[in-house]
């Protein structure tokens, strides 16, 4: 038997950067009150100015995806991720020693760049090192560590000031680097670079010397040889019908993930709970959200390879519609008559907890796993970057526009829009998205091409 635990270890280690990314995502919510009031930094933001601390992180992530795609193709996902640790530490140093708003904006942009790079690299590395039987689980480690990072931020941010909180958030990238340095490079990348001896050693480390991985290794080499035969320039490769179809499916899932409203909830959870009638402190409400994120993502690890990608997306979509509709109704009632929501302070927390749970089971991990599964190796870096860029640009739009829309049209209308998008997404997934569970990369490509055995 293959030593699956080694694949799990390498997958978790690579996703350690995702924990750092999650901490970056979660940073803005706990410190919002501090930076929009008096604070030790002496730097105060208006509500509209503070919106940029959330959205610049996503803009930085979108900006870095194409350069990262080139780096992945050139030096591989492992060393690309190791390089990004430097960018993380520069960003956190700027935040720790910030003297003005521009330093904070620059820090958020740089940490966003570093975090966004892991959104491309980690899922690709995880799926590339995994056997098809556990590819879904290991591919989901990325989302698991992101949610742990968000929880990490909500907990430490709830009990520390921004200065100490930023120091704490600078630690996970360093821990990632120390652990991940001992993991092998992707065997698929090494084969692509004609480093067959290194690829063999990587496979031995990942599967175990006593396991016969020759058939799997030979299939990787055959796939690489086929790609080399058909290779032209990158533009031609990206314009292949199968690549365009995979790109369309991957991009659509990224758009649906973000426009279901997840980052509006995470970035502004404290302010959302402050505007409700519940008796629980906003910081504790956000911690509950973090726990829900982690718990549901753990559940998804055990079912993604059992039930498949499409069923989880559909389940996620249905419950997102129900829960976000509940949140929308609450805010509509509250805006029309403050007294009408007396005794209903529990509804926003319950709605958001259900939403977070079901998002984390399907729409959280699946688009990233799907992205890493559907592209051939010759276009994976660039095509994956296009998908990830789309994701982060959509996140930028949501995080930048949500607080403005919330002030102008109210929370009820904002969450109604998210509910409608989730409903439309469910219909689209049912009719258009293909299942990748338990299929080899070659089988997935054949299905995308319309070939059926």
GILIN-V623200 format. One record per residue. N is the residue number from 1. PSI is psi in whole degrees, 0 to 359 (none if undefined). OMEGA is omega as a letter, one per 20 degrees, with the letter a starting at -180 (none if undefined). D_CENTER is the distance of its C-alpha to the mean C-alpha in Angstrom with 2 decimals. Layout:
# GILIN-V623200
N;PSI;OMEGA;D_CENTER, N;PSI;OMEGA;D_CENTER
This chain:
# GILIN-V623200
1;144;r;31.56, 2;149;r;28.59, 3;82;a;27.29, 4;330;a;23.96, 5;330;r;23.44, 6;323;r;23.19, 7;320;r;20.33, 8;317;a;18.62, 9;312;a;19.49, 10;321;r;18.26, 11;315;r;14.91, 12;320;r;14.51, 13;315;a;15.93, 14;326;r;13.62, 15;358;r;10.55, 16;328;r;12.58, 17;334;r;11.17, 18;328;r;7.73, 19;319;r;10.15, 20;323;r;11.54, 21;318;r;8.46, 22;320;r;8.22, 23;324;r;11.95, 24;317;r;11.80, 25;315;a;9.91, 26;348;a;12.43, 27;320;a;15.36, 28;332;a;16.65, 29;308;a;17.46, 30;333;a;19.88, 31;4;a;21.72, 32;312;a;22.25, 33;321;a;25.73, 34;316;a;26.70, 35;346;r;25.98, 36;9;r;27.48, 37;204;r;30.60, 38;140;a;32.64, 39;167;a;30.92, 40;335;r;31.94, 41;334;a;30.45, 42;21;a;32.78, 43;118;a;30.07, 44;137;r;29.72, 45;147;r;27.49, 46;171;a;28.33, 47;316;a;25.82, 48;322;r;25.23, 49;321;a;25.03, 50;332;r;22.53, 51;330;r;20.20, 52;334;r;19.78, 53;331;r;18.42, 54;311;a;15.34, 55;332;r;15.21, 56;330;r;16.20, 57;315;a;13.11, 58;326;r;11.14, 59;321;r;14.21, 60;319;r;14.17, 61;319;r;10.71, 62;320;a;12.16, 63;325;a;15.40, 64;344;a;14.46, 65;319;r;12.84, 66;312;r;16.36, 67;322;r;18.04, 68;322;r;15.48, 69;320;r;16.22, 70;317;r;19.86, 71;318;r;19.47, 72;316;a;17.83, 73;328;a;20.83, 74;308;a;23.25, 75;356;r;22.47, 76;162;a;19.79, 77;326;a;16.26, 78;306;a;17.81, 79;338;r;19.78, 80;315;r;17.28, 81;321;r;15.01, 82;322;r;18.26, 83;324;a;19.21, 84;342;r;16.17, 85;322;r;17.37, 86;316;a;20.34, 87;319;r;18.41, 88;310;a;16.62, 89;325;r;20.12, 90;316;a;21.77, 91;313;a;19.40, 92;326;r;19.96, 93;319;r;23.66, 94;321;r;23.93, 95;317;a;22.55, 96;319;a;24.85, 97;26;a;27.87, 98;137;r;27.21, 99;345;a;30.53, 100;175;a;29.55, 101;320;a;26.91, 102;326;r;26.34, 103;322;r;25.41, 104;318;r;22.76, 105;315;r;21.44, 106;320;r;21.53, 107;316;r;19.81, 108;322;r;16.85, 109;315;a;16.69, 110;317;r;16.99, 111;330;r;14.47, 112;319;r;12.01, 113;312;a;13.17, 114;314;r;12.79, 115;319;a;9.25, 116;328;r;8.32, 117;324;r;10.44, 118;336;r;8.58, 119;334;r;5.68, 120;311;a;8.98, 121;312;a;11.12, 122;311;r;9.80, 123;323;r;9.23, 124;317;r;12.47, 125;314;a;14.28, 126;315;a;13.57, 127;330;a;14.87, 128;332;a;17.62, 129;355;a;19.11, 130;146;r;19.12, 131;153;a;21.95, 132;333;a;21.28, 133;334;a;22.25, 134;13;a;19.35, 135;322;a;16.78, 136;316;r;14.78, 137;309;a;14.89, 138;324;r;14.08, 139;334;r;11.27, 140;350;r;9.71, 141;327;r;10.29, 142;310;a;6.97, 143;324;r;5.59, 144;314;a;9.12, 145;329;r;9.22, 146;314;a;6.50, 147;324;r;8.69, 148;325;r;11.66, 149;320;r;10.98, 150;316;r;11.03, 151;316;r;14.13, 152;313;a;15.54, 153;317;a;15.52, 154;322;a;17.02, 155;305;a;19.68, 156;324;r;20.79, 157;334;r;20.51, 158;342;a;22.63, 159;2;r;25.44, 160;160;r;25.58, 161;164;a;26.38, 162;321;a;24.07, 163;306;a;25.86, 164;323;r;25.53, 165;317;a;22.00, 166;323;r;20.95, 167;315;r;22.91, 168;319;a;21.17, 169;342;r;17.67, 170;351;a;19.07, 171;316;a;19.82, 172;320;r;16.59, 173;324;r;16.23, 174;319;r;19.89, 175;317;r;19.65, 176;311;a;16.94, 177;318;a;19.38, 178;321;a;22.35, 179;315;a;20.98, 180;338;a;19.18, 181;334;a;22.28, 182;354;a;24.10, 183;152;a;21.82, 184;162;r;23.01, 185;162;r;21.79, 186;127;r;20.56, 187;327;r;23.83, 188;317;r;22.88, 189;317;a;22.47, 190;321;r;25.74, 191;317;r;27.55, 192;326;r;26.55, 193;9;r;28.12, 194;30;r;31.19, 195;70;a;30.82, 196;323;a;31.96, 197;316;r;33.24, 198;322;r;30.00, 199;320;r;28.09, 200;316;r;30.65, 201;323;r;30.18, 202;316;r;26.42, 203;320;r;27.01, 204;319;r;29.67, 205;317;a;27.41, 206;326;a;24.64, 207;338;a;27.12, 208;141;a;30.17, 209;331;a;33.47, 210;354;a;35.23, 211;136;r;32.87, 212;97;a;33.93, 213;15;a;30.92, 214;319;a;33.26, 215;315;r;32.47, 216;318;a;28.70, 217;317;r;29.42, 218;325;r;31.95, 219;320;r;29.61, 220;316;a;27.10, 221;320;r;30.10, 222;318;r;31.41, 223;319;r;28.15, 224;318;r;28.13, 225;320;r;31.84, 226;318;r;31.36, 227;322;r;28.71, 228;323;r;31.16, 229;319;a;33.97, 230;1;a;32.16, 231;138;r;30.57, 232;224;r;31.69, 233;167;a;29.98, 234;323;r;26.24, 235;317;r;26.97, 236;317;a;28.84, 237;319;r;26.19, 238;335;a;23.56, 239;1;r;26.20, 240;145;a;26.92, 241;318;a;26.85, 242;323;r;24.57, 243;317;r;22.00, 244;322;r;22.24, 245;315;r;21.85, 246;320;a;18.72, 247;317;r;17.33, 248;316;r;18.41, 249;316;a;16.78, 250;314;r;13.37, 251;318;a;13.56, 252;321;r;14.90, 253;323;r;12.07, 254;318;r;9.60, 255;314;a;12.41, 256;322;r;13.01, 257;312;a;9.58, 258;321;a;9.96, 259;5;r;13.72, 260;351;r;13.81, 261;12;a;13.55, 262;316;a;10.70, 263;337;r;10.45, 264;319;r;14.24, 265;316;a;14.58, 266;312;a;12.55, 267;325;a;13.98, 268;27;a;17.39, 269;319;a;17.81, 270;315;a;20.84, 271;328;r;22.59, 272;313;a;21.99, 273;331;r;23.66, 274;330;a;26.33, 275;0;r;27.38, 276;174;a;27.89, 277;12;a;31.04, 278;157;a;29.67, 279;352;a;31.38, 280;138;r;28.39, 281;140;a;27.38, 282;322;a;24.10, 283;325;r;22.81, 284;327;r;23.46, 285;318;r;21.87, 286;327;r;18.56, 287;321;r;18.94, 288;319;r;19.52, 289;315;r;16.27, 290;318;r;14.52, 291;318;r;16.67, 292;317;r;15.91, 293;311;a;12.13, 294;312;a;13.01, 295;315;a;15.97, 296;324;r;14.49, 297;324;r;11.71, 298;317;r;14.74, 299;317;a;16.67, 300;330;r;14.29, 301;323;a;14.80, 302;349;a;18.47, 303;347;a;18.54, 304;326;r;16.10, 305;354;r;18.78, 306;314;a;21.59, 307;345;r;21.00, 308;170;a;18.78, 309;313;a;15.82, 310;312;r;17.89, 311;322;r;19.55, 312;323;r;16.40, 313;318;r;15.10, 314;316;r;18.63, 315;315;r;18.94, 316;314;a;15.79, 317;314;a;17.20, 318;311;a;20.64, 319;333;r;19.85, 320;317;r;17.55, 321;312;a;20.62, 322;312;a;22.97, 323;317;a;21.20, 324;328;r;20.35, 325;321;r;23.89, 326;318;r;25.25, 327;319;r;23.64, 328;314;a;25.03, 329;319;r;28.46, 330;311;a;28.54, 331;325;r;28.06, 332;314;r;30.53, 333;316;a;33.04, 334;319;a;32.54, 335;327;a;33.01, 336;322;a;36.14, 337;107;a;37.70, 338;324;a;36.48, 339;339;a;38.77, 340;341;a;37.38, 341;8;r;34.28, 342;130;a;36.37, 343;355;r;35.55, 344;18;a;32.19, 345;340;r;30.18, 346;338;a;28.39, 347;315;r;27.02, 348;317;a;24.11, 349;317;r;22.85, 350;315;a;23.40, 351;315;a;21.74, 352;324;r;18.56, 353;316;r;18.55, 354;316;r;19.03, 355;312;a;16.36, 356;316;r;13.74, 357;310;a;15.20, 358;329;r;15.15, 359;316;a;11.74, 360;339;r;10.39, 361;325;a;12.91, 362;289;a;12.09, 363;340;r;9.90, 364;295;a;6.87, 365;326;a;7.18, 366;314;a;9.70, 367;325;r;8.59, 368;319;r;6.79, 369;314;a;9.96, 370;315;r;12.11, 371;318;a;11.28, 372;347;a;12.35, 373;335;a;15.33, 374;353;a;17.08, 375;142;r;18.00, 376;160;a;21.07, 377;329;a;21.09, 378;339;a;23.03, 379;0;a;20.47, 380;316;a;17.18, 381;311;a;16.46, 382;314;a;17.41, 383;319;r;16.31, 384;324;r;12.77, 385;322;r;12.91, 386;315;r;14.32, 387;314;a;11.58, 388;323;r;8.84, 389;317;r;11.57, 390;315;a;12.11, 391;311;a;8.69, 392;329;r;9.21, 393;320;r;12.88, 394;320;r;12.49, 395;321;r;10.57, 396;314;a;13.54, 397;313;a;16.01, 398;312;a;14.95, 399;331;r;14.95, 400;321;a;18.13, 401;328;a;19.97, 402;308;a;19.32, 403;329;r;21.60, 404;313;r;24.19, 405;323;a;24.27, 406;322;r;24.36, 407;327;a;27.46, 408;317;a;29.10, 409;351;r;28.65, 410;157;a;27.56, 411;326;a;24.77, 412;312;a;26.34, 413;320;r;26.01, 414;310;a;22.44, 415;334;r;21.22, 416;320;r;23.57, 417;315;r;21.82, 418;321;a;18.42, 419;318;r;20.42, 420;317;r;22.13, 421;319;r;19.04, 422;322;r;17.70, 423;315;r;21.20, 424;320;r;21.44, 425;321;r;18.14, 426;317;r;19.66, 427;315;r;22.76, 428;314;a;21.06, 429;317;a;19.09, 430;320;a;22.39, 431;338;a;24.36, 432;332;a;22.24, 433;131;a;19.31, 434;154;r;20.57, 435;134;a;20.04, 436;358;a;18.97, 437;130;r;19.61, 438;14;a;22.18, 439;146;r;22.86, 440;167;r;23.35, 441;322;r;21.94, 442;319;r;25.48, 443;322;r;25.67, 444;317;r;22.48, 445;321;r;23.95, 446;319;a;27.28, 447;322;r;25.93, 448;326;r;24.23, 449;350;r;27.64, 450;13;r;29.32, 451;131;r;31.17, 452;129;r;31.91, 453;none;none;33.77
